[in-house]
Amino acid sequence: MKALQISQYGNPTEVVQLVDIPEPAGPANGEVLAAVEYAPINLSEVLKILGQYPLRPSTLPATVGNEGVARIVSLGRDVKGLKPGDRILVPFTIGAWSERVVLPADGLSALPSNADPRQLSMLSINPPTAALMLSDYVELSQGDWVLQNAGSSGVGRSVIAIAKSRGLRTASIVRRAEVVDELVDAGADAVLVDGPDLGARIKAATKNAGIPLAIDGVGGESSAVLVSALARGGTLVVYSRMSRKPITLDAVDLIFRDIRVRAFWLPVPEIQRSPRLADALELGAKLIAEGRLKVPIAATYRLTEGRTALAHALQGGKVLFQISE
C-alpha cells in the first residue's frame, strides 16, 4: 500500500516521499483495520517534518500525518461498540498519510454518519483545543466576551462555533477584511481587522465589557494587544505563535493589572487521559454534523501528489489529502 514517509528532517517538499509499504498485518485482538479517507496538512505536522516540533517519531523512516478520518474495514477479537463501515478518527500518534492503518480500539468511537468526512478529518486537534481553552482556565458565564487573534484559523473558527454553542460572545482579530462577513455568518459577534487603533476598536465592539479571557495563536506584538483589552485579573492563553515571534507583554499589565498568562498544548498526558477530551471531541463532531463548524478547504490532493500538496499548504490555506473514496 502507499504512504507518505520521511527518512530525514528538512524541507517538506524535499524530504516527504511516496513509498510502498507492506499491508498492515492486523487487526489483532483489541484492534481495528481502517482505510483512511481524508487527512489534513497541519502547521504542527509541517514543523515536525522540519524537525522543529517537540513531538517527533521515535525512529526514521516514519509515516507522517497527525490527524485524519478513516472507515473501519475489519475488527479484531474483543472489540465492542464498533463495526465495519464506522467512521473513526486516526489518533495523532499514528501516521495518517497512509492508505490503511491498524489502530487500538480503546478510545475509538463512531463519528456521526451524516457529517462531512472532510470536516471530520480536522476534528481531533483544533476543536478540542478550542473547547478546552474555553473551559479550563476561566470560569465563564453566558454573555461573557472572549477575545482572540487568528480568528479565521481552524482553532479560531472552532472557538467561534463552540463559544456560540455555550452562550459566549467572541471578538476575533483577523488579517484580511474579506473574511469578516464569513466569520460573522459563522457566528462571530465581532470581527476586527488588525491595524491602527485596534485597542479602541475592540473596546467599541464589546461596549467596554470586561473581557476575562483572551486566546493567542499569533504571538509577537499581537499578544500585547490582547492583554491590553483584558479586564483586571483576566487570563491570556497561548496555544501557538504563527508569527514565529516571542510573545510581547508589558510588565505593568502583569504587576498592576494581575493579568495571568497560561499555555495550552493538546498532547500533554493530563489532557490525553482526561474524559474532558472525549467530551470536547463529541461536541466538535456534533457541531460539524449540524453545519455549525466548518473550515474552508483550499484544495484536496492524492497521496501521489504529496509534494504539490505540501507546496500548496506552505503558501497558505487548508489542504487535505483525499486518500480513499
PLY file of the C-alpha trace (Angstrom):
ply
format ascii 1.0
element vertex 325
property float x
property float y
property float z
element edge 324
property int vertex1
property int vertex2
end_header
0.00 0.00 0.00
1.05 3.63 -0.42
2.07 6.08 2.29
3.99 9.32 2.70
7.13 8.97 4.81
10.21 10.88 5.89
13.64 9.36 6.41
15.21 12.66 7.46
14.06 16.10 8.62
14.04 19.05 6.27
12.01 20.97 3.70
8.69 19.08 3.42
8.62 19.36 -0.37
12.00 17.64 -0.49
12.04 15.06 2.30
8.47 13.68 2.16
8.46 10.63 -0.10
5.71 8.43 -1.53
6.58 4.83 -0.71
5.08 1.35 -0.97
4.98 -0.35 2.41
3.61 -3.74 3.46
-0.08 -4.08 4.15
-0.91 -3.99 7.88
-0.80 -7.43 9.49
-3.75 -6.71 11.79
-6.16 -6.35 13.18
-5.08 -8.29 16.25
-7.02 -8.68 19.46
-8.41 -5.28 20.51
-7.51 -3.57 17.22
-9.27 -2.32 14.09
-8.10 -2.08 10.50
-9.25 1.14 8.84
-8.98 2.78 5.42
-8.02 6.46 5.71
-10.40 8.75 3.80
-9.08 12.28 4.35
-6.13 13.75 6.25
-5.18 17.43 6.52
-1.78 19.08 6.29
-1.36 20.93 9.59
1.25 23.51 10.58
2.30 21.32 13.50
2.99 18.45 11.12
4.99 20.70 8.81
7.06 21.77 11.82
7.58 18.10 12.73
8.83 17.33 9.24
11.19 20.30 9.55
12.45 18.86 12.84
11.15 21.88 14.78
8.29 20.34 16.77
8.63 18.75 20.23
6.82 15.56 19.16
8.86 13.54 16.68
8.89 9.92 15.50
10.96 7.62 17.72
12.69 6.23 14.64
13.05 7.09 10.96
11.78 6.38 8.38
8.31 7.18 9.65
4.89 7.71 8.10
3.66 11.26 8.68
0.28 12.99 9.09
-1.04 13.83 12.56
-4.80 13.54 12.11
-7.40 12.18 9.75
-10.65 10.29 9.38
-10.99 6.63 8.36
-13.59 3.90 7.87
-13.28 0.60 9.68
-12.57 -2.31 7.35
-12.40 -5.13 9.89
-12.30 -5.77 13.64
-10.00 -7.83 15.80
-11.32 -10.01 18.60
-12.96 -8.45 21.67
-13.69 -5.10 20.00
-17.01 -3.76 21.29
-19.14 -0.82 20.21
-17.71 -0.56 16.68
-18.50 -2.25 13.38
-17.12 -2.32 9.83
-18.10 0.84 7.97
-17.98 3.07 11.06
-16.11 6.30 10.54
-13.44 6.99 13.20
-10.62 9.43 13.90
-6.99 8.50 13.30
-5.09 9.31 16.54
-2.28 11.83 16.05
0.28 9.26 17.18
-0.47 7.27 14.00
0.81 8.41 10.58
-2.43 9.32 8.80
-0.92 9.94 5.35
-1.29 6.26 4.58
-3.91 4.19 2.75
-4.66 1.90 5.69
-3.84 1.88 9.39
-4.23 -0.52 12.30
-5.45 1.22 15.43
-6.05 0.24 19.06
-9.80 0.10 19.51
-9.57 1.53 23.03
-10.70 5.15 22.90
-12.20 4.96 19.41
-15.84 5.83 18.83
-18.05 6.03 15.77
-18.45 9.52 14.31
-21.78 10.93 13.06
-22.62 9.24 9.76
-24.23 12.41 8.37
-21.17 14.65 8.88
-18.85 15.78 6.09
-15.78 13.48 6.28
-13.53 16.30 5.08
-14.51 18.40 8.09
-14.27 15.38 10.41
-10.68 14.85 9.26
-9.85 18.14 11.05
-11.69 17.26 14.27
-9.06 15.76 16.53
-6.83 18.82 17.11
-8.46 22.22 16.60
-11.98 21.75 18.05
-10.81 20.15 21.32
-8.07 22.77 21.61
-10.72 25.48 21.36
-13.19 23.74 23.67
-10.66 23.13 26.42
-9.17 26.63 26.26
-12.69 27.99 26.69
-13.36 25.87 29.77
-10.13 25.07 31.62
-8.69 28.45 32.59
-11.50 30.88 33.36
-14.98 30.27 34.73
-17.05 31.92 32.04
-20.73 32.84 32.23
-23.26 33.21 29.44
-22.78 36.55 27.71
-19.09 36.87 28.60
-16.75 38.05 25.86
-13.77 36.03 24.65
-11.13 37.82 22.58
-8.87 36.01 20.12
-6.44 36.61 17.30
-6.07 34.23 14.32
-9.85 34.34 14.09
-10.02 32.73 10.64
-7.73 29.81 11.52
-9.01 26.33 12.31
-8.76 26.98 16.04
-10.28 30.44 15.62
-13.33 29.09 13.79
-13.70 26.37 16.43
-13.57 28.99 19.19
-16.36 30.93 17.47
-18.60 27.89 17.00
-18.05 26.39 20.45
-18.38 29.73 22.24
-21.65 30.34 20.40
-22.95 26.93 21.50
-22.18 27.87 25.11
-23.79 31.31 25.03
-20.48 33.17 24.99
-19.62 36.13 22.76
-16.48 36.35 20.64
-14.39 39.19 19.31
-11.98 37.87 16.68
-9.00 39.64 15.15
-8.14 38.78 11.53
-5.59 39.98 8.98
-7.85 40.08 5.90
-11.01 42.14 5.51
-12.52 39.61 3.09
-13.09 37.05 5.87
-15.04 39.41 8.15
-18.52 38.65 6.77
-17.67 34.95 6.54
-16.88 34.77 10.27
-19.92 36.82 11.22
-22.06 34.37 9.24
-20.32 31.56 11.16
-21.43 33.06 14.47
-18.77 35.61 15.45
-20.18 38.55 17.42
-17.43 40.97 16.38
-14.63 40.66 13.81
-11.88 43.26 13.64
-9.16 43.63 11.04
-5.71 44.08 12.57
-4.33 47.58 12.18
-4.29 51.06 13.69
-6.38 51.82 16.79
-7.20 48.13 17.27
-7.42 48.50 21.05
-10.00 51.28 20.75
-11.97 49.30 18.16
-12.06 46.26 20.48
-13.48 48.42 23.28
-16.09 49.88 20.95
-17.11 46.47 19.57
-17.50 44.98 23.05
-19.01 48.16 24.52
-16.18 48.38 27.06
-17.09 44.99 28.52
-14.67 43.45 30.95
-13.08 40.67 28.90
-11.99 37.77 31.14
-10.26 35.56 28.55
-8.06 36.14 25.50
-6.73 33.36 23.25
-3.42 33.90 21.46
-2.32 31.90 18.43
-0.07 34.56 16.91
2.44 35.81 19.47
4.64 38.84 18.87
3.07 42.25 19.39
-0.42 40.79 18.98
-0.09 39.28 22.47
0.26 42.74 23.99
-2.86 43.96 22.16
-4.90 41.08 23.58
-3.61 41.68 27.10
-4.35 45.41 26.92
-8.00 44.61 26.22
-8.41 42.19 29.14
-10.18 43.12 32.34
-8.13 43.30 35.51
-7.42 39.74 36.61
-8.01 38.44 33.07
-6.20 35.49 31.53
-4.25 35.15 28.30
-3.99 31.57 26.97
-1.24 30.98 24.40
-1.53 27.95 22.11
0.66 28.86 19.12
2.88 31.59 17.68
2.08 31.83 14.00
4.19 34.98 13.75
7.24 32.89 14.81
8.00 35.71 17.29
8.09 35.55 21.11
5.02 36.91 22.85
5.36 40.58 23.80
3.91 41.69 27.12
4.13 44.80 29.30
5.22 44.04 32.85
2.84 46.77 34.01
-0.09 44.57 32.96
1.29 41.60 34.87
2.14 43.52 38.01
-0.57 46.12 38.38
-3.48 44.54 36.49
-2.95 40.99 37.74
-3.01 39.53 34.22
-2.32 35.80 34.11
-0.56 34.07 31.23
-1.15 30.36 30.63
-0.20 27.94 27.88
-2.13 25.15 26.17
-0.77 22.10 24.35
-3.15 19.29 23.45
-0.68 16.34 23.53
0.21 16.63 27.23
-0.68 13.41 29.10
-3.03 15.12 31.56
-5.26 16.19 28.67
-4.96 12.98 26.67
-6.04 10.92 29.69
-8.87 13.25 30.66
-12.54 12.47 29.93
-12.84 16.16 29.07
-11.06 15.42 25.79
-13.70 12.89 24.74
-16.42 15.40 25.63
-14.70 18.07 23.54
-14.40 15.73 20.55
-18.07 14.78 20.85
-19.06 18.45 20.89
-16.88 19.20 17.86
-18.35 16.28 15.92
-21.88 17.44 16.78
-21.21 20.99 15.56
-19.68 19.67 12.34
-22.66 17.38 11.71
-25.04 20.30 12.30
-23.08 22.54 9.92
-22.18 25.00 12.68
-18.43 24.34 12.44
-16.85 24.42 9.01
-13.31 25.19 7.90
-12.85 26.33 4.27
-10.81 23.85 2.26
-8.41 25.29 -0.30
-7.75 22.04 -2.17
-7.56 18.26 -1.94
-4.77 16.11 -3.36
-3.97 12.42 -3.69
-1.00 10.87 -1.93
0.71 10.65 -5.33
0.65 14.48 -5.37
2.32 14.81 -1.99
4.94 17.41 -2.84
2.46 19.56 -4.77
0.06 19.40 -1.83
2.77 20.38 0.64
3.91 23.28 -1.54
0.30 24.50 -1.67
-0.10 24.19 2.11
3.10 26.16 2.69
1.62 29.01 0.67
-1.48 29.13 2.88
-4.97 27.67 3.03
-6.19 24.37 4.41
-5.10 21.47 2.21
-6.30 17.87 2.59
-5.16 14.55 1.24
-8.03 12.51 -0.21
-6.69 9.02 0.35
-9.63 6.73 -0.37
-13.13 7.16 -1.80
0 1
1 2
2 3
3 4
4 5
5 6
6 7
7 8
8 9
9 10
10 11
11 12
12 13
13 14
14 15
15 16
16 17
17 18
18 19
19 20
20 21
21 22
22 23
23 24
24 25
25 26
26 27
27 28
28 29
29 30
30 31
31 32
32 33
33 34
34 35
35 36
36 37
37 38
38 39
39 40
40 41
41 42
42 43
43 44
44 45
45 46
46 47
47 48
48 49
49 50
50 51
51 52
52 53
53 54
54 55
55 56
56 57
57 58
58 59
59 60
60 61
61 62
62 63
63 64
64 65
65 66
66 67
67 68
68 69
69 70
70 71
71 72
72 73
73 74
74 75
75 76
76 77
77 78
78 79
79 80
80 81
81 82
82 83
83 84
84 85
85 86
86 87
87 88
88 89
89 90
90 91
91 92
92 93
93 94
94 95
95 96
96 97
97 98
98 99
99 100
100 101
101 102
102 103
103 104
104 105
105 106
106 107
107 108
108 109
109 110
110 111
111 112
112 113
113 114
114 115
115 116
116 117
117 118
118 119
119 120
120 121
121 122
122 123
123 124
124 125
125 126
126 127
127 128
128 129
129 130
130 131
131 132
132 133
133 134
134 135
135 136
136 137
137 138
138 139
139 140
140 141
141 142
142 143
143 144
144 145
145 146
146 147
147 148
148 149
149 150
150 151
151 152
152 153
153 154
154 155
155 156
156 157
157 158
158 159
159 160
160 161
161 162
162 163
163 164
164 165
165 166
166 167
167 168
168 169
169 170
170 171
171 172
172 173
173 174
174 175
175 176
176 177
177 178
178 179
179 180
180 181
181 182
182 183
183 184
184 185
185 186
186 187
187 188
188 189
189 190
190 191
191 192
192 193
193 194
194 195
195 196
196 197
197 198
198 199
199 200
200 201
201 202
202 203
203 204
204 205
205 206
206 207
207 208
208 209
209 210
210 211
211 212
212 213
213 214
214 215
215 216
216 217
217 218
218 219
219 220
220 221
221 222
222 223
223 224
224 225
225 226
226 227
227 228
228 229
229 230
230 231
231 232
232 233
233 234
234 235
235 236
236 237
237 238
238 239
239 240
240 241
241 242
242 243
243 244
244 245
245 246
246 247
247 248
248 249
249 250
250 251
251 252
252 253
253 254
254 255
255 256
256 257
257 258
258 259
259 260
260 261
261 262
262 263
263 264
264 265
265 266
266 267
267 268
268 269
269 270
270 271
271 272
272 273
273 274
274 275
275 276
276 277
277 278
278 279
279 280
280 281
281 282
282 283
283 284
284 285
285 286
286 287
287 288
288 289
289 290
290 291
291 292
292 293
293 294
294 295
295 296
296 297
297 298
298 299
299 300
300 301
301 302
302 303
303 304
304 305
305 306
306 307
307 308
308 309
309 310
310 311
311 312
312 313
313 314
314 315
315 316
316 317
317 318
318 319
319 320
320 321
321 322
322 323
323 324
